Amino acid sequence: MSGRTLAYRKVRYKATLRTLSPVHIGGGAAEPACRYVIDEERKKAYVLRESFVAEQYASGRITANEYYRRPTPIQRFPRDEKERAQLALYELKAPSVAHSLDKEARPFVRNAFGKGYIPGTSVKGALRQALLFSHIFQDSALRMKWTERTRALIGEMKKSNPQTAGAIRRNKEHARPLEELFRNTSGTERPDPKNDILRAFSVADSEPSDNGFTLAAANIFSLSGGALKPMIQQQRNGQQTRSAPLFMEFLDPGVSFCFSIDIDTALLDSLSRREGVRFRNLIDIVGALKDHAEFTGSLESTFFDEFDNSGKLWKKEYSGEHLDENEAVIRLGWGCGWMGHSLFPMLAYGENDVAESPKSRKALVSGSGKALSLLGYATLRLEEE
């Protein structure tokens, strides 16, 4: 019996991600406050093993209300580091804002041993966005075609109210043609997912690490009266509180993770014969990231110059200036919605406009609620192994 061997040629690249700002990539359901122990003296937060928390709850040492709203008191936690290691799954840095934890906190994505990592799917999604943006950015005919659609969608958003906003967000009609740009087959076949060009492209999860993480607070800031103001006002029993509205585990700036990216060049050759988004190697991918970062950086710089009274949120390094040819800025995780920050402005605003949509930005905050830092910025360096 004879058969044909499928062509398979793989090229592997080394990727290094280095964070420029705090990054949060969600790891599933929020954890109740009692999973955390805050050691103010050592400025650390410990995340307790579920078995210990369950034992505390079963014995009545944690009430139903405390389960969600109160960290486990430090007095119940041993001072000896070896004993702490037996009870805690992992530990985090805890600045002063963490001491006011009084609700659930959103963990960073972690493996079963409590070590954080960067999921390959998150990186691949960001690369997909950059390839799509760059493709439309460089194709004037396609850009004109999408301009009308985008302005109509933004018009719907501007006229939305609480009753209609949900339906507009759930409507994915605008997304389907964008996805087809990765699967376009020149009309000879249906734009089936099996023809998606990124099937030739795989991104591994990074190596796990338990270093460089902080329990901190965040809020959403919205444009109001010509300035960015907190969108979420924390209240309890009808009274304003000083507690932060959102607690999260963040990856600190300046931390690096390594992982691999593989391209099946034989499959890529096969899928690249079709129209739509195209790339040949990581040089094209870095170029797409640079296109995306340059446009978004210019837009965000103008936005924050106009509307950020503090003048401290935007940093020049976020726009990707002075990087090597094989490096580019990438955005990951919570706070990095790409459609509103890149495609919509590119299609809906003139070159000299100050884009006021989207109006909201997510930021790390202090205990007093002051915005400290934008979220999700990192550099990606790609090298052939």
Buried (B, 14 or more C-beta within 10 A) or exposed (E): EEEEEEEEEEBEBEBBBBBBBBBBBBBEEBBBBBBBBBBEEBBBBBBBBEEBBEEBBEEEEBEEEBBBBBBBEBEEBEEEEEEBEEBBBBBBBBBEBBBBBBBBBBBBBBEEEBBBBBBBEBBBBBBBBBBBBBBBBEEEEBBEEBBEBBBEBBEBBEEBEEEEEEEEEEEEEBEEEBBBBBBBBEEEEEBEEEBBBBBBBBBBBBEBBBEBBBBBBBBBBBBEEEEBBBBBEBEEEEEEEEBBBBBBBBBBBEBBBBBBBBBBBBBBEBBBEBEBBBBEBBEEBBBBBBBBBBBBBEBBBBBBEEBBEEEEBBBEBBBBEEBEEBBBBBBBBBBBBBBBBBBBBBBBBEEEEEBEBBBBBBBBBBBEBEBBBBBBBBBBBBEEE
